[in-house]
């Protein structure tokens, strides 16, 4: 018998392994199932499915994110969906994202929500991701 399905989101990427390393390193996601065309990540109860963009339908904007010169990816700020993931520390996430080919805006872009501090960033392919650090309250 199988488990009850979890809520999830599918993110289309060109480089499965690179994207998986990014989400593992920055947000602590854990790889579940992996195949040649997709893999699943556990993002604190949300199933993040990374699905390879088929070469026959990929356009020039679907590149691996960096050109051979190492320039930053074109950030897809006009996308109609933004993934939000929880991290222990925005500062740590910022450093890890840069190491993995993505990034977070600088601290001046951070803002407080209901129980968290947030900052937008991007994965190695330019997909916008909001990272949320829990706010700690003193008792």
C-alpha positions as CSV (number, residue, x, y, z in Angstrom):
1,X,0.0,0.0,0.0
2,X,1.3,3.5,-0.9
3,X,1.4,6.6,1.2
4,X,-1.1,9.4,0.9
5,X,0.2,11.9,-1.7
6,X,1.7,15.1,-0.3
7,X,1.0,18.6,-1.7
8,X,3.6,19.4,-4.3
9,X,4.9,21.6,-7.0
10,X,6.7,20.8,-10.3
11,X,9.6,23.0,-11.4
12,X,10.8,22.5,-14.9
13,X,14.6,22.7,-15.2
14,X,17.3,21.9,-17.7
15,X,19.9,20.4,-15.3
16,X,18.3,18.1,-12.8
17,X,21.4,17.4,-10.7
18,X,22.5,21.0,-10.4
19,X,19.0,22.1,-9.4
20,X,18.8,19.3,-6.9
21,X,22.2,20.2,-5.3
22,X,20.9,23.9,-5.1
23,X,17.8,23.0,-3.2
24,X,19.6,20.4,-1.0
25,X,22.3,22.9,0.0
26,X,20.2,26.0,0.4
27,X,16.9,24.7,1.8
28,X,17.8,21.3,3.2
29,X,15.6,19.4,0.8
30,X,16.2,15.7,0.6
31,X,16.0,13.6,-2.6
32,X,13.4,11.0,-2.7
33,X,12.8,9.2,-6.1
34,X,15.1,9.9,-9.0
35,X,14.9,9.0,-12.7
36,X,16.4,10.3,-15.9
37,X,13.6,12.8,-16.4
38,X,12.6,13.9,-12.9
39,X,13.4,13.7,-9.2
40,X,11.5,14.4,-6.1
41,X,12.6,16.5,-3.1
42,X,11.1,16.7,0.3
43,X,10.8,20.4,1.2
44,X,9.4,20.2,4.8
45,X,6.4,18.2,3.7
46,X,6.0,19.8,0.3
47,X,7.0,17.5,-2.6
48,X,9.2,19.5,-4.9
49,X,9.4,17.7,-8.3
50,X,12.2,18.8,-10.6
51,X,11.3,17.8,-14.1
52,X,13.7,17.9,-17.0
53,X,12.7,20.2,-19.8
54,X,12.8,18.0,-22.9
55,X,15.5,19.2,-25.4
56,X,13.0,19.2,-28.2
57,X,10.8,21.9,-26.5
58,X,13.5,23.8,-24.6
59,X,14.1,27.4,-25.8
60,X,17.2,29.6,-25.4
61,X,15.8,30.9,-22.1
62,X,15.8,27.3,-20.7
63,X,19.6,27.0,-20.6
64,X,21.5,25.7,-17.6
65,X,21.4,29.2,-16.0
66,X,25.0,30.2,-16.6
67,X,26.9,30.7,-19.8
68,X,30.5,29.5,-20.2
69,X,31.6,32.9,-18.9
70,X,30.0,32.2,-15.5
71,X,27.5,35.1,-15.7
72,X,24.4,35.0,-13.5
73,X,21.2,33.5,-14.8
74,X,18.5,35.6,-16.2
75,X,16.1,35.8,-13.3
76,X,12.5,35.0,-14.4
77,X,10.8,37.7,-12.4
78,X,7.7,37.7,-14.6
79,X,6.8,34.1,-13.8
80,X,3.3,33.5,-12.5
81,X,4.3,31.3,-9.6
82,X,6.9,31.7,-6.8
83,X,8.1,28.8,-4.7
84,X,8.5,29.7,-1.0
85,X,10.8,27.6,1.2
86,X,11.8,27.8,4.8
87,X,15.5,28.1,5.8
88,X,17.2,28.4,9.2
89,X,19.0,31.6,8.3
90,X,18.7,34.0,5.3
91,X,22.4,34.9,5.7
92,X,23.4,31.2,5.4
93,X,21.0,30.7,2.6
94,X,22.5,33.7,0.8
95,X,26.0,32.2,1.0
96,X,25.0,28.7,0.0
97,X,22.9,30.0,-2.9
98,X,25.8,31.8,-4.3
99,X,28.0,28.7,-4.0
100,X,25.5,26.7,-5.9
101,X,25.0,29.1,-8.8
102,X,21.9,30.9,-7.6
103,X,21.5,33.9,-5.3
104,X,19.5,35.9,-2.9
105,X,18.9,39.7,-2.9
106,X,21.0,41.5,-0.4
107,X,19.7,42.1,3.2
108,X,18.2,45.5,2.4
109,X,15.5,43.6,0.4
110,X,14.4,41.5,3.4
111,X,11.0,42.0,4.9
112,X,9.0,40.6,7.8
113,X,5.9,38.5,7.3
114,X,3.7,36.7,9.8
115,X,6.3,34.9,11.9
116,X,9.1,35.0,9.4
117,X,11.6,37.2,7.6
118,X,11.7,36.8,3.8
119,X,13.9,37.5,0.9
120,X,13.6,36.6,-2.8
121,X,16.3,34.8,-4.6
122,X,16.8,32.5,-7.6
123,X,18.0,29.0,-8.4
124,X,20.8,28.3,-10.9
125,X,18.3,28.5,-13.8
126,X,16.8,31.8,-12.8
127,X,13.6,30.5,-11.2
128,X,12.5,32.9,-8.5
129,X,12.3,31.4,-5.0
130,X,11.3,33.2,-1.8
131,X,13.3,32.0,1.3
132,X,11.7,32.4,4.7
133,X,13.6,32.5,8.0
134,X,11.4,31.9,11.1
135,X,11.4,34.9,13.5
136,X,12.4,34.1,17.0
137,X,10.4,35.8,19.7
138,X,11.7,36.1,23.2
139,X,9.6,34.8,26.0
